[in-house]
Each structure stands twice: as C-alpha cells, then as structure tokens.
Amino acid sequence: MTESTTIKTADIDLIQRILPHRYPFLLVDRVIEIDAPNSCIGIKNVTFNEPHFQGHFPGEPVMPGVTIVEAMAQTAAVMVGVHMDLADKEFNVYFMNIDGVKFRRKVVPGDQVKMHVTVKRGGGKVWKFDGRAEVDGELACEASFTAMMDLTPRS
C-alpha cells in the first residue's frame, strides 16, 4: 500500500488484506469513500442466503442489529488499516465500548446498507467513532463505538 492519502476506496481484495474477518462474518463489501484518518463510507449488500436469516426471524428475515454495528466497525477498521498501512499485516481489532445504539429501521434482504463512519478520536491504538447505517438514505442504525487496534501478531 502507498501513502493513505492516495487510497480513496477499498474493494473486497483490499478489505480482506486488511481485515482478518472471513465468511460468514466479513460484513463490508466495499468502502466507496475513504478520507483517512477522518471518515469513510462502506457498503454492505444484504442477501437472503446469509446464515443469520435462517433463524432471525423465520418468515420475516431481519438483519440482526449487532451485525449492523459490527459492519460499521469493520468499515472503520478498513479506513484505519489504510491510514496505518496495515494491509497484509497481522493484527486484530477489538471493541472496547459501544454507546448510544439506536435502531430506526429494519434491514432486510435486498437492502444495501451504507455505513457512514466519522472519527471522533484516533491516531494510535485506540480509536473512537460515530457511525450511521442508512438504507436508501433512511437511517437504520446509529452508534458510537471505541475499538483497539492490537498490532501484536496473532499466534
């Protein structure tokens, strides 16, 4: 990767080079806008064949709220990974805090979720974010969250 200011988007290849998550828990398909280290916008295409829809809720599939928050956090981690040049490096990201979570709309198969993430504080190992998840411009979820970048190689 080159200087973070030159990387403005992330396709699935770059996302997988940054995040350790894989199916079925990789929840961001593309990051369409990266303004590292300030903000980013990610996309999650919601499809019926995702495993959580088998039991949440049968007959009325709804994306679990915790996975929406996780998708926002993964979007944030991609931006931080670009900023800190972490592609192809071993590290983990851990939630430290989640605050003010509100769900405003169901997210269902066929929806495209746009995750808008803004950095409130960051630059080192601990980062704080505000996140909004929208479907067709309508707010589905909002939350503030703090995460730690653990740069200790995985064993």
N, C-alpha and C positions, 0 to 999 in steps of 0.2 A: 504494500500500500504506500501511497505517497502522502504528502502533507494533507492534513484533514480538510483544509480549505478547498482542495480541488475535488474532493469526493462529495457529490451533492445528492446521490441516490444510492440505493443498495438493492441489487437483485438477489434472488434466492441463493445464488452461489456465494456472494459476499456475506450474506446473512449467516450461512452455515459455516463460513470461515471464521466468523466472529463468535456466534452463539454455540454453546455446547448442546442445546436442545435439538431433539430429532422427533420424528413422528412417533406418537401422536401428540407430542407436547410442544412442537415448534408452531407458534401461533401468529407469526407475522410472515406474510408472503412477499412483501416488497416494502421498501422505505422510499417514498417518492420525493421526499424533500428533507435534506439534511443541512442544517445551519449550525454545525458543531462549533462550539460547545453550548449552544443556546437553545435549540429547538429542533424538532423533526416531526414528520408526518409519515405514519406507516399504514399499510393496508392489510386487512385480514379478509379473505374471501370465505364466507361461511357456506359449507356444503353439508348436505344431509348425511353423507357417508362418514362423518366424524363420529368417533366412538361414543362420545357423551350423549349423543342424541338417541341412542338406544334406550336410555333409562331416564332422560331428563327432558321432557316428560313424554312417555309413550303416547302417541296420538296427538300431541301438541309440542313438537320439538322446540326447545328454548335453549339458547347458548347459556351455560352457567355463568353467573356474574363473576365468579372468581377467575374464570378463564378470560373474561374481558379485561379484568385488571392485570392478569398475567400478560396478555397480549400487549397492553400499554407498556408494561415494564420491559418486555422483550424489545419493543420498538426503541425505548430509551437506551437499552443496553447496546443496541446496534450503533446508535449515534455516539455513545461514549466509546465504543470499540473503534469507530472510525477516528474519533478525536485523539484517542490514546494509542493509535496504531497497533491494535490487538489482534488483527486478522492472523490466523494460523498460530496463535499463541495459546497456551493452556491457561485458563483461568475460569473462575466461577463467579456468578453474581447472586447475591442473597438479599432477599427482602429484610429490612430492619424495622420498617414501620409502614403501615397503611392507614391513612386518616381520611375522614370526610367522604367516604364512599357513598355515592347515591346512584341508584339505578332509575332511569327515567323512561325507558322504552325496552320492550323485548327485542332481542336479536335472534333471528330465525334463519334457517337455511335459505340461501338465495340472497341474503343481505351482504353488502360489502361494508365492512366497518373501517372507518378512517380514524386512526388514533393520533391525536394532536398532543404532543408532549413538549413541555417547556421546563427548562432547568431553573430551579429556584436557588440551588446551591450545588457546587461541584468543583471539580478540578483535581481531586486526589482520589483516595479510595472510597470515600463516602459521598454520595450524590443524592440530592432531593429534587423531586419532580412534581409538577402538576400535570395531570392527564385528563383528556376528554376523548371519549369514544363516540363517534357520530355515525348514523346511517342516513343517507340521503339528506345530510345537513341537519338532521334532528338529533339532539343529544340523547344518547343511550346510557352513558355512564360517565361519572366524573370521580376523580380521586387524587389525593396527594400521597406520594409514597417515597420512601427512602430506601436506598439499596447500597450494598457494599460490594466493591469490586475486589475479589480475593485473587491476587495475582500469584499466589503460591501454586506451583504446578500441581495438577491432580496426580494422585498416586494410584 
